[in-house]
Every structure is written in structure tokens, then in C-alpha cells.
Amino acid sequence: MSNDKVYQMSFSKIYPLLVNKAVKKGRLKEEVDEIIRWLTGYSQEELEKICEEPMNYADFFRNAPKLNPDRTLIKGTVCGVRVEEIEEPLMREIRYLDKLIDELARGKTMDKILRKQGAV
């Protein structure tokens, strides 16, 4: 799938997929929301509004109020690609979210997922 196709996908269609991936592994929608808020700086109210409006995935990240500076601590692979080596900034942001949701689904604690100091 080309980056343009990914960028044009509606966030309101992607969001339930992210939630479903976590819930199937025994995690909560609220944890997915916390991850998204941590990564992007959106409030819960803003996130809920975005899920009801048409907004593509690219604009979701471009319009993020405050991308978390600790997101650069996210390392590892998503779909066989190391997130820290993705050159295109927008695609790297998208893959950061994918990686965090993967970690949630794998059972990592929220402190580790959100790169909190002292999390082992």
C-alpha cells in the first residue's frame, strides 16, 4: 500500500481497528485513548470529536496539538520495518502509533508503553 493511500484513510475508520486489536488481547479502549493522547497531545474530547468527523490519517497527525517529544524513544519493528529508520516523518508518526498499540496488545504495562522514567 502506498503512503498516499495510508495518508488518505479516514482516522474514524482506523480508530476502531486500533481499539479492536487491543480489546481482543484483553486491553481497554481507554488504554488506546491514553496512548493516542500521550502521542499526539489531543484531549479526550478532541479525540472523540475527530472520531465523529471526516479527517484523514495524515491530517490527524499534522494537526496534532503537541506531539510527545518522548516518542523518539519508540524503537522496534512494525510490519518488518524499524520505526526509528523510517525517513518520511509523517509515516514515522503513523508507525509510532502502530508500535505502541502492538506493545499494548502484547501485554506491556502502560508505564513502559508511555516511556515513563523508571519503567523497566
N, C-alpha and C positions, 0 to 999 in steps of 0.2 A: 504494500500500500504506500503510495507516495505521501510525502509530508503534507502537500496541499490538501489531500483528501482527509488526512487526520485533522488538520487545522480547521477545516470546514465542518467537521462533525459537530453536532449540537451538544453542548455540555449537558443539557437536560436529558439527553439520551444516554450519555456516558455515565452520568452520576449513578443511576440505578444499577448499572453493571458493576461499578466500584463497590457499592453497598452490598450487592448480592454476593460478590466474591468474598467479602469479609464475613457476612452473615452465614454463608454456607460452611464456614470454618469455625462457627461459634462466637464470632465477634459481633460488635454492635454498630448500628448505623451512627450512633453518637460518637463512636471512636473514629469512624471515617470522617465525620464532620470536623472533629477536633484536628485530625491530620490536615485536612484541607484548609482549615482556618490558620493553623500553625504555618503551613507552607506559603499561603497567599496573603494573609492579613485580612481576608474578608470576615465580617461579623457573621454570626449565625443568621441574622435577619437578611443580610445581603445574600448569603448563600441560598437561603430558601427562596428569595425573590428571583435569583438567577435561574433556579431550577424550574421556575414557572414561566420564564420568558425565553424567547429565542436568543441564544448567544452561542456563537461558535467557540470551539475549544481554544483557538488562537486568541480571540478577544478575551476569553476568561482569564488567561494568563497575562495578556498585555494590559488589561485593566485592573489587575490585582493591586489592591491598595498598598501592600508592603510585603514584597517577597522576603521571606526569612533569610537573613544572612547566613544562618547555620545550615541552610540547605546544601551548601557546598561540601558539607561533611558526609553527605549521602554518597556511598560508594557501592559498587557491585554491578551485577548484570541484570538486564531486563531484556527478554527476547534475544538473548545471546549477545547483547551489546553492553559494554561497560558504560554506565551513565556518565561517569566523570570524563570519558573520552568523546562524548557527543559534541561535535563542533558547533552545530547550529543551536544558538541559545534558546530559542523557543521550543525546539524538540527536546532539549535537555530538561527544561522545566516540566514538560509533559511526562517525561520518563522519570523524573524525580517523584512525581505523584504516583506513577505506576509502581515504582520500587517501594515506596512507603506502604502502599496498600498490599503489596506482596508480603512485606515484613509483618504487617498486621495479620494477614491470613495464615502466616506460618507460626503465629503464636508469640511473637516478640512482645515484650512489655512496652507500654506507651512511653515510658522514660527513655528506653533505647531507641524507639522509633523516632521520637522527637529530639533525639540527640541532646538529652539533658545531661549536664555535668554530673559526673559520678556514677552514671548508669554503666553497668558492666555487662 
